[in-house]
Each structure stands twice: as structure tokens, then as C-alpha cells.
Amino acid sequence: MPHGLTTFSSIILVGLFAATVPHSSHTASPPLEVMTPSPLPDATSGSQLKSLRTQYHALSAQLSRLKPNQPYILVDTARNHLYLKRQDNIILDALASTGSGTILDKPGEANDQWVFDTPRGEFHVQSKLTNPAWVKPDWAFIEEGLRVPQNPADRVEQGVLGDYALGFGKGYFIHGTLYTRLLGKNVTHGCIRLSDDDLKTVYRLARVGTPIVIF
């Protein structure tokens, strides 16, 4: 027997049973409510569902076409992971180090500070360097309690950024590190550090113009 008819028959039986039970002369029984079984879905529901599925597949295909066919880079600063992706496929899942969020006061400048965060937002690879040298900014000397040098050559330090670097604007780079034990931690001054092997893969597959999304 269909489920709806079973429910309806059960309600009628309950009603008949309730009618045979003697009522107390002191308490009035509430009126019996007879429930009407819910109507079964009509044929239009099936056609609406089919239409919605068709629209869903069409939109999914449209979104897939909008995703870049070339690799792009995602950086999760909370989990300290860098992902190199092509559409929905993960080409590389790399452990990274990102900005520490620490603050350093600028000497002689009231209420002015450096905040060492990795910037969030949408960027793109602006430059690709091999054997990069680090040109140390003022904060690198002040943080160590040293005087800021007047000679630009005294700012240059070799061998600390790894074999490659990919710049994405305002002095921020994806580069290597001497401190691989700190990968997976928020310890940098804003740049994104990778191991040598992961950096090599990113450098090989990314190009100038490759999108970078940091969150």
C-alpha cells in the first residue's frame, strides 16, 4: 500500500479508537484533528529539477572556461602553504613561510612603523631572477642594532635568497631560504620562502604575468 494511504488509514483508526474511549465528566476532551496527507509531487517538479540541473552544468562549464589554463599561484598565509595550480588541478603543494606580523618602530619618526606582513590580495609575477642578491633595506640593519650604511654596496648580500626569486611588487618576492627548519611558520618580513626543490618547480612553471592570489 502507498505510504500516503497507510498514513491516512492510521489516522482514521486512531480517530475511531479515540471515539470509543469514555470521557471524564469533569474534563472536556479536545476536538480530534483529522490531518490530510500531503499531496504527492506532481509531474512539473521533475521537469523543474531537470531544468535546474541543465542550468547548473551550463554554469559549471562557463566557470571552467573562465579559469586560467596556465598555472597560477595560491598562497595560504594561515596554513603557510603555496599551491601551484592549473584550473582545479594542484601541480604543487609546497610548505612555505610567510610574514610574521611583527612590528618595528622607525627611528626618529613618531607613530611610524614597519609591519612585517605578507600582503593579501591579487598580484602577478613581475620579475624572475636567477642567483638573486638581497639588497638589505633599512629595517634589516635597525633590527640588528646596526647603523644604516651610506654606501649602497654595503647593503648587498649574496646567497641568502636561494637560486631563484619571483618578484610580485613593492619589494616582495617568492624566494628560497637558508632556514628550511622554519618552513611552515610565520617568520618572514613579508616575502614568501620555499625549499630549494619547490622554488625550482615554481620558477620553471611560472612566467612573468602568472597570477598570484594571497589570502
Secondary structure, DSSP 4 states (H G I P E B T S, - for coil): --HHHHHHHHHHHHHHHHHHSPPPSSSPPPPPPPPPPPPPP-HHHHHHHHHHHHHHHHHHHHHHHHS-SS-EEEEETTTTEEEEEETTEEEEEEE-BEE---EEEPTT-TT-EEE--PPPEEEE--EEEES--EE--HHHHHHTT-PPPSSGGGGEE-SSS-SEEEEEETTEEEE--S-GGGTTSEEESS-EE--HHHHHHHHHH--TT-EEEE-
